[in-house]
């Protein structure tokens, strides 16, 4: 009996090719004088990660056989819908509120949506947001929106 190509393998290969294309384009970007981080730094990380994870998905799809008895999970769940809505709200609010306020609210929402609990959300959100903010602004010297704190 001939085995069909698993959909995970096909999607993994497509994802890996997309990541490789992003990585290739990012590596051709010229650095700007006086900047610690060039314009291709973050796209290189994203493209490389996409390529590696796409390869992993393709290999897993090929090695792990499909169970015909197992029902596939739904493509969209309420959790996924709420996550996308939280991301969209954070993108919309970031210029007005600034990274620290919008990021803290976003992190809080993600922890609560993931059923992490109120106390962990209150502790994690400001610490994670401040850590990311200082990493970008002080270490990488990438400005982030200041918003209300401006």
C-alpha positions as CSV (number, residue, x, y, z in Angstrom):
1,X,0.0,0.0,0.0
2,X,1.4,3.4,-1.0
3,X,1.6,6.0,1.7
4,X,0.3,9.5,0.9
5,X,2.4,12.6,1.8
6,X,1.3,14.0,5.1
7,X,-0.1,17.5,5.1
8,X,2.3,18.4,8.0
9,X,5.2,17.5,5.8
10,X,3.9,19.7,2.9
11,X,3.2,22.6,5.2
12,X,6.6,22.2,6.9
13,X,8.5,22.3,3.6
14,X,6.5,25.4,2.6
15,X,7.2,27.1,5.9
16,X,10.9,26.2,5.7
17,X,11.2,27.6,2.2
18,X,9.4,30.8,3.3
19,X,11.9,31.1,6.2
20,X,14.9,30.5,4.0
21,X,13.6,33.2,1.6
22,X,13.2,35.7,4.5
23,X,16.7,34.8,5.8
24,X,18.3,35.2,2.4
25,X,16.7,38.6,1.9
26,X,17.7,39.7,5.5
27,X,21.3,38.8,5.0
28,X,21.5,41.1,2.0
29,X,20.5,44.2,4.0
30,X,23.3,46.6,4.5
31,X,24.1,47.8,8.0
32,X,23.6,51.5,8.8
33,X,26.6,53.3,10.2
34,X,26.6,53.9,13.9
35,X,23.8,51.3,14.6
36,X,24.5,48.4,16.9
37,X,21.8,46.4,15.2
38,X,21.3,46.4,11.5
39,X,18.0,46.2,9.7
40,X,18.5,42.6,8.8
41,X,19.0,41.3,12.4
42,X,15.5,40.6,13.5
43,X,14.3,39.3,10.0
44,X,17.4,36.9,10.1
45,X,16.2,35.5,13.5
46,X,12.6,35.1,12.2
47,X,13.7,33.6,8.9
48,X,16.2,31.2,10.5
49,X,13.6,30.1,13.1
50,X,11.0,29.6,10.5
51,X,13.3,27.5,8.4
52,X,14.4,25.3,11.3
53,X,10.8,24.8,12.6
54,X,9.5,24.1,9.1
55,X,12.1,21.4,8.7
56,X,11.2,19.9,12.1
57,X,7.5,19.9,11.1
58,X,8.2,18.3,7.8
59,X,10.3,15.5,9.4
60,X,7.7,15.0,12.2
61,X,4.9,14.8,9.6
62,X,6.8,12.1,7.7
63,X,7.9,10.1,10.7
64,X,4.8,10.2,12.9
65,X,2.0,8.2,11.1
66,X,-1.5,9.7,11.0
67,X,-4.0,7.9,13.3
68,X,-7.2,7.5,11.2
69,X,-9.2,7.1,14.4
70,X,-8.0,10.4,15.9
71,X,-10.2,13.4,15.1
72,X,-8.3,16.5,14.0
73,X,-8.5,19.5,16.3
74,X,-10.5,22.5,15.0
75,X,-8.4,25.0,13.0
76,X,-9.8,28.0,14.9
77,X,-10.8,27.9,18.6
78,X,-12.1,30.6,20.8
79,X,-8.7,30.7,22.5
80,X,-7.0,31.4,19.1
81,X,-9.6,34.1,18.3
82,X,-9.0,35.8,21.6
83,X,-5.2,35.7,21.2
84,X,-5.5,37.3,17.7
85,X,-7.8,39.9,19.1
86,X,-5.4,40.7,21.9
87,X,-2.5,41.1,19.4
88,X,-4.6,43.4,17.2
89,X,-5.6,45.5,20.3
90,X,-2.0,45.7,21.4
91,X,-0.9,46.9,17.9
92,X,-3.6,49.5,17.8
93,X,-3.0,50.7,21.4
94,X,0.8,50.8,21.3
95,X,1.3,54.2,19.6
96,X,-1.2,55.9,22.0
97,X,-0.4,54.1,25.3
98,X,3.2,53.2,24.7
99,X,5.0,49.9,24.9
100,X,5.2,49.6,28.7
101,X,1.5,50.2,29.3
102,X,0.2,48.3,26.2
103,X,2.7,45.5,26.6
104,X,1.7,45.0,30.3
105,X,-2.0,44.9,29.4
106,X,-1.3,42.5,26.6
107,X,0.9,40.2,28.7
108,X,-1.8,40.2,31.4
109,X,-4.4,39.3,28.9
110,X,-2.3,36.4,27.5
111,X,-1.7,35.0,30.9
112,X,-5.4,35.2,31.8
113,X,-6.4,33.7,28.5
114,X,-4.0,30.8,29.2
115,X,-5.6,30.3,32.6
116,X,-2.5,31.3,34.4
117,X,-4.3,33.0,37.3
118,X,-4.7,36.5,38.5
119,X,-1.7,36.7,40.9
120,X,0.8,35.2,38.4
121,X,-0.6,37.6,35.7
122,X,-0.1,40.6,38.0
123,X,3.5,39.5,38.8
124,X,4.6,38.3,35.4
125,X,3.1,41.0,33.1
126,X,5.0,44.1,34.3
127,X,8.3,42.2,34.8
128,X,8.2,40.6,31.4
129,X,7.2,43.8,29.7
130,X,9.9,45.9,31.5
131,X,12.5,43.2,30.6
132,X,11.7,43.3,26.9
133,X,11.6,47.1,27.0
134,X,15.0,47.4,28.5
135,X,16.5,44.7,26.3
136,X,15.3,46.6,23.2
137,X,16.0,50.2,24.4
138,X,19.3,49.8,26.3
139,X,21.0,46.7,24.9
140,X,19.8,46.7,21.3
141,X,19.2,50.5,21.1
142,X,15.9,50.0,19.3
143,X,13.4,52.7,20.3
144,X,9.9,51.6,21.3
145,X,6.8,53.8,21.5
146,X,6.7,55.8,24.7
147,X,3.0,56.8,24.5
148,X,1.5,58.3,27.7
149,X,4.8,57.9,29.5
150,X,6.6,59.9,26.8
